């Protein structure tokens, strides 16, 4: 015997609900996953390809369609397309708990991977596996921020691992080459070497050359020094952004 479903019950799969509260009411649209961001980025321009249902709802899951007079009052128009565009532009994408957990785990893994790429064990100068970074993040009680991308959270994550976990860790050193005319080399040698944690190689001929390991913040110090003192004849080259024992 067939089972009759309520006529207003909407069964949607692979759906993203975008919600905007206005004039004391909430308005929702049902969109295909990933299409909302594509619309906002200008990659997708067709509303038909963004919307699962070309309508505005008070509640998508209950099938409650917004009335024209409610749209007019809240948006100043009863045009569904115009209202949809405003909701797409300003609305908040609703994420269920399972999706939120997946997104958080993915972001945490991405941050841990970036930290592992940029940092080393101070004793061995070798990188840590990503899994060890994730454990240190958990030990330090680090909460990743979904509103920020992974790259922007690396420095703070490293600081919290250093202060809140037992894992010894530091930023990997950069390997750079400094090349300056001999006259400038004699004059600037001590300042150049003061920026280095280790001078691996140096040569003194018509051009003086130093291959050094430096703490990343020292890169700007060296750049400023050469620009100020060498009249555009000095060079600073990056040989390795993260010099470890594996690539030294």
Secondary structure as UniProt FT lines:
FT   TURN            7..8
FT   STRAND          15..22
FT   TURN            23..24
FT   STRAND          25..32
FT   TURN            33..34
FT   HELIX           35..41
FT   HELIX           47..50
FT   STRAND          57..59
FT   TURN            60..63
FT   STRAND          64..65
FT   HELIX           68..75
FT   HELIX           80..90
FT   STRAND          92..94
FT   HELIX           97..118
FT   STRAND          119..120
FT   TURN            122..124
FT   HELIX           130..139
FT   TURN            140..141
FT   TURN            146..147
FT   HELIX           151..153
FT   HELIX           154..164
FT   STRAND          170..171
FT   STRAND          173..181
FT   HELIX           182..194
FT   STRAND          198..204
FT   STRAND          207..214
FT   TURN            216..217
FT   HELIX           218..229
FT   TURN            231..232
FT   STRAND          235..243
FT   TURN            245..247
//
